[in-house]
Amino acid sequence: MFTMASPPNDIPDPSNGPEGQDNLPALVTDATRTASHGAMIYKPGQGYWVRVLTAVAILGLVLSGAAWLWKQVEALPVPLVAHTLTINEPADRVQPGAAVALLSSPAGRNATPETSQKIGSATVARVVGSGDKRSVIEVTGLALDPGHRLAEVVAARVGPEESGAFFQIGSTTGVPKFQIVWVQAAVAGSAALAGLLFIYWLVGRRQRSVDFLIATDAEMKKVNWSTRKNIIDSTIVVVSACFLIAGFLFIIDLLFKTIFQAIGVLESI
């Protein structure tokens, strides 16, 4: 013979009197809250539009902040590994490893060996490109004498100091160790990712904020929104009232003007 086991004493039975009936709703509510909070989104489907629009508004702020960080990082200095010198003639006389004397001149880009003076030094790393009228040389170990700037370099002498080849320099450009755009992408992307996680936590996981947004959505649904006809009628009333008030004030202004002219306070025009 089989007998049915009785339920444990610590779980109330809804069929056994008022005690079980009173505790059953609490047990169901707790179980529902626990299951919902354990999901990826807390109370999905509830307060949909308020939660979505809140997320969109915060997303706009996050993207604006990421764009601001992108522009700020662009101004950061990037370490240089080399420099390129653009010379206005073929680089046939330039050999890798040769010493480079960086020169400045009062004549500017029209510098000559006689008018130039040494303000720095470097070493040829390689010839990037050589043409009939323009060549590009990459140098490393560039060092300027104290008190001088790279913009002052207008010529270079490659090789021995007395017999080296003299070149006029068209431009000098630094070769960055890495592209600043990668740093910009990392910083802005990290900020955007952090913002997205914050939005997910605020409108999808955090119990207090989600309950508040759901309650707000419920209150919004209770509002009796105006119909199209009501809005048009109200607009006509407001515009008409503005014109009536303006006309009334214009008439009052003419009346006072006439009175003051009659008593000599204002001169007649």
C-alpha positions in Angstrom: 0.0 0.0 0.0 1.2 3.4 -0.9 0.7 6.4 1.3 1.1 10.1 0.3 3.8 11.9 2.2 2.7 15.0 4.0 4.3 18.3 3.1 7.0 19.7 5.3 5.8 21.8 8.2 7.8 24.9 7.1 6.0 25.4 3.8 2.4 26.8 4.2 -0.4 25.0 2.4 -2.9 27.3 0.8 -5.6 24.8 1.4 -5.0 24.7 5.2 -6.6 27.8 6.4 -6.0 31.5 6.3 -2.2 31.2 7.1 -1.4 29.5 3.9 -3.6 31.8 1.8 -2.0 35.0 3.3 1.6 33.8 2.6 1.0 32.5 -0.9 1.0 35.9 -2.7 4.2 36.9 -0.9 5.9 33.6 -2.0 4.8 34.2 -5.6 6.0 37.8 -5.6 9.4 36.9 -4.2 9.8 34.1 -6.7 8.8 36.3 -9.6 11.2 39.1 -8.5 14.1 36.7 -8.1 13.6 35.1 -11.5 13.2 38.5 -13.2 16.3 40.0 -11.5 18.3 37.0 -12.5 17.6 37.6 -16.2 19.7 39.7 -18.5 17.2 42.5 -18.3 15.2 43.3 -15.1 11.4 43.2 -15.8 11.7 43.1 -19.6 8.8 44.6 -21.5 7.7 46.9 -18.7 8.0 50.6 -19.1 9.3 50.1 -22.6 9.2 53.6 -24.1 10.4 55.4 -21.0 13.3 53.1 -20.6 14.2 53.2 -24.4 14.0 57.0 -24.5 16.0 57.3 -21.3 18.7 55.1 -22.9 18.7 57.2 -26.1 19.1 60.4 -24.2 22.0 59.1 -22.2 23.5 57.6 -25.3 23.5 61.1 -26.9 25.5 62.4 -24.0 27.9 59.5 -24.1 28.6 59.9 -27.8 29.1 63.7 -27.3 31.6 62.9 -24.6 33.4 60.4 -26.7 33.7 62.9 -29.6 35.1 65.5 -27.2 37.7 63.0 -26.0 38.6 62.2 -29.6 39.4 65.9 -30.3 41.3 66.3 -27.0 43.5 63.3 -27.6 44.4 64.5 -31.1 46.4 67.3 -29.5 48.6 65.0 -27.4 52.3 64.8 -28.4 53.4 61.6 -30.0 57.0 60.3 -29.6 59.1 60.5 -32.8 61.4 57.7 -34.0 62.8 59.6 -37.0 62.5 62.7 -39.2 62.2 63.0 -42.9 64.1 65.8 -44.8 62.8 66.8 -48.2 65.6 68.1 -50.4 65.2 69.9 -53.7 67.6 67.7 -55.8 68.5 64.0 -56.3 69.9 62.1 -53.3 72.6 60.3 -55.3 75.3 61.5 -52.9 73.5 60.4 -49.8 74.5 57.1 -48.2 72.9 55.4 -45.2 74.9 55.9 -42.0 76.4 59.2 -43.1 76.5 62.1 -40.7 74.1 65.1 -41.3 74.8 68.6 -40.2 71.6 70.6 -39.8 72.1 74.2 -40.9 70.2 77.5 -40.5 70.8 80.7 -42.5 69.6 84.3 -42.5 68.8 83.8 -46.2 66.1 81.2 -45.3 65.3 78.7 -48.1 67.9 80.4 -50.3 70.7 79.3 -48.0 74.2 78.8 -49.4 77.2 77.0 -47.8 78.8 80.4 -47.0 75.7 81.8 -45.2 74.8 78.7 -43.3 75.7 77.7 -39.7 75.3 74.4 -38.0 72.6 74.2 -35.3 72.2 70.4 -35.0 73.1 66.9 -36.2 71.5 63.6 -37.3 72.4 60.4 -39.1 71.0 59.2 -42.4 68.9 56.1 -41.9 67.7 55.6 -45.5 66.7 57.3 -48.7 62.9 57.1 -48.8 62.6 58.3 -52.4 64.8 60.0 -54.9 63.7 62.0 -58.0 65.2 64.5 -60.4 63.9 67.6 -58.6 63.0 66.3 -55.1 64.1 63.5 -52.7 63.2 62.4 -49.3 65.8 61.3 -46.7 65.0 59.7 -43.4 67.3 60.6 -40.5 67.5 59.4 -36.9 69.2 60.7 -33.8 68.2 64.3 -34.6 69.6 66.7 -32.0 69.5 70.5 -32.0 71.7 72.9 -30.2 70.1 74.7 -27.2 68.0 77.6 -28.2 67.2 76.4 -31.7 64.0 75.0 -33.2 63.4 72.5 -36.0 61.7 75.2 -38.0 65.1 77.0 -38.3 66.6 74.1 -40.3 66.8 75.2 -44.0 69.8 73.2 -45.3 71.9 70.2 -44.5 75.4 69.0 -45.2 75.7 65.2 -45.6 79.1 63.7 -45.0 82.4 65.2 -43.8 82.2 68.8 -42.7 84.6 70.2 -45.4 83.7 68.0 -48.4 80.1 67.0 -47.6 77.2 67.4 -50.0 75.2 70.6 -49.4 71.4 70.4 -49.8 68.6 72.9 -49.4 65.8 71.5 -47.3 62.2 72.1 -48.5 60.5 70.7 -45.4 61.2 68.6 -42.2 58.6 66.2 -40.9 58.6 64.0 -37.9 57.9 60.2 -38.1 55.7 59.3 -35.2 56.3 56.1 -33.3 52.6 55.3 -33.7 49.6 56.9 -35.3 47.6 59.2 -32.9 44.4 57.9 -34.4 44.9 54.6 -32.6 45.1 56.4 -29.3 42.0 58.4 -30.2 40.1 55.3 -31.1 41.1 53.5 -27.9 40.2 56.4 -25.6 36.9 57.3 -27.3 36.0 53.7 -27.7 36.6 52.9 -24.1 34.5 55.9 -23.0 31.7 54.8 -25.3 31.9 51.2 -24.1 31.8 52.4 -20.4 28.8 54.6 -21.3 26.9 51.7 -22.9 27.6 49.5 -19.8 26.3 52.3 -17.6 23.1 52.6 -19.7 22.6 48.9 -19.6 23.0 48.8 -15.8 20.8 51.9 -15.3 17.8 51.0 -17.5 18.2 47.2 -17.6 19.6 45.9 -14.4 19.4 48.3 -11.5 16.2 47.5 -9.6 15.6 51.0 -8.1 16.0 52.9 -11.4 14.1 50.4 -13.4 11.2 50.4 -11.0 11.2 54.2 -11.1 11.1 54.2 -15.0 8.3 51.7 -15.0 6.3 53.7 -12.6 6.9 56.8 -14.7 5.7 55.0 -17.8 2.6 53.9 -15.9 1.8 57.5 -14.9 2.4 58.7 -18.4 -0.3 56.3 -19.7 -2.8 57.8 -17.2 -2.5 61.2 -18.8 -5.3 62.3 -21.1 -3.4 63.5 -24.1 -5.1 66.2 -26.2 -6.5 65.3 -29.5 -5.5 67.0 -32.8 -8.8 69.0 -32.8 -8.2 70.2 -29.3 -4.6 71.3 -30.1 -5.8 73.2 -33.2 -8.7 74.9 -31.3 -6.4 75.9 -28.5 -3.8 77.3 -30.9 -6.5 79.4 -32.7 -7.6 80.8 -29.4 -4.1 81.8 -28.3 -3.2 83.4 -31.6 -6.6 85.3 -31.7 -6.1 86.5 -28.2 -2.6 87.8 -29.1 -4.0 89.8 -32.0 -6.9 91.1 -29.9 -4.6 92.3 -27.1 -2.2 93.9 -29.6 -5.2 95.8 -31.2 -6.6 96.9 -27.9 -3.2 98.3 -26.8 -2.8 100.0 -30.1 -6.1 101.8 -29.7 -5.2 102.8 -26.1 -1.9 104.2 -27.4 -3.7 106.3 -30.0 -6.1 107.5 -27.4 -3.4 108.7 -25.0 -1.5 110.2 -27.8 -4.5 112.3 -28.8 -5.1 113.4 -25.2 -1.5 114.4 -24.6 -1.4 116.4 -27.8 -4.6 118.2 -26.9 -3.2 119.3 -23.5 0.1 120.3 -25.0 2.3 117.6 -23.4 3.2 116.2 -26.9 3.8 118.3 -30.0 1.5 117.6 -32.9 3.3 116.0 -35.9 
